[in-house]
Amino acid sequence: MNLKLQELGSTALITVVARARASQDPGENFCDPWAEEIVRNLTPQQIKDVETGSVNAGVLVRELVFDDAVAEILHGRPESTVVNMGAGLDSRPYRLSALAAQWYDCDLPDVISARRGIYAEDDKHHFIAADVRQADFVRLLPPRVDLFYACGVLMYLKAEALNELLGRLARHSPGAAVLFDTATPFFARHAHRIVRGIKAGMLGGWGFKYNARPEQVKALFPVLSDIEVTNYGDSGLLRRLHGSLKLFFRLTRPLFSDSLFVTARLGTLPSEGTPLP
């Protein structure tokens, strides 16, 4: 099993350890044998470097929220094509394999190399080794994509770079659904002081407060339409926290401890090189 990830890819271990812990907990209705197998092959130091109990709870809620949102979009559409941007060591395309005809997992070459040591690439599951920030990324995609999702990824991009990426995706597959999560502005600036495994300056610096409205998201990312926003606190995170941790979350939630989840659609843009009206 190849787990020699470079610095950006190493953040994937934060989520995979959290998924493994949830999968091993008989009290959780969550099964991820892939994450369990990965963790069995990690060193104690690798686990120690990224594991945090409170973060584990948040990661599980995020996984469940994304699972539900992906399932809702793909329900009744078995021929859909899904692109997972910044896939890391995500197992969702295998956990929810029956929901779509084609799954494409995209990430940097070192991360895709690690994925190939863990997951099967077959006629339904495809891997793309590329940087989604590069202009030629869309040329590697299938002709039409129904859903793009990015779990714990887009917050690492600068807002300008993210707008450029969304524009390219909109030109490639106008009307496609988009799912992604964000950090709060405070968390974006100070994540390296809060979560093990995140280095200073890794996040893009932008974000939304937990009670942000769709129009605020639209103002920052104008290519998006039909925007809906929720947050993880209202999606079950509080129910998974106990005692002083729950009190801490309630007190600090407006500042940094609740991420926003965005569901939207890509608008229609002129072809590349055509002046905007």
C-alpha angles and dihedrals in degrees: 000000000000112000100154096126123173121235100281093043092048090075086073088074090066091065098035092055090048091050091049092051091050092047091052092050111092089203092065123078092220129109123191111154090169092061091046091053092049092051091049087061096048124096119245088248093054090053094045091051094060109022119105121161096220092046090050090060092050093048092053092051089049091051092051093046092051092045091054094045094048091047092050093051094046097042109123092007104093094163094060124132117220129194119200107201115205092009097179107172093328115155097192095108087059098039090051097029095133093061099072140033096224133023122191118193114199129190144126116303096255091052093047088050088056092047091055089058091055112027133048118247108208142145090297102036118057132181125213118193104205145111108255089210092067118096094231093056093097091057088068093056127094115264094264131022123194099188134023116188134177120188114198091341117093092060086072092063126082112249092246092052091047092052089052091050093048090049092054091048091049091053090048099045112009112197095022117144119251129201124184142142131226139203126234115258091251093050091047090059099039106029091117089063093049109039127045114235097033116107127211112275096015095117121073096242098238128099147138132250117248092258097048118144128228092252090060090055090046091052092057096038107030095176090070123091137177088035121187124180131197133161134228094240090063090043096066108285094119091054089058096052124080141201117331092003091060091048090049090052093050092050097045100034096101089053109046119320105089124067125207123237117210128201115184147137130245115248126224117268133182116264118276111289095020112122114247114245 
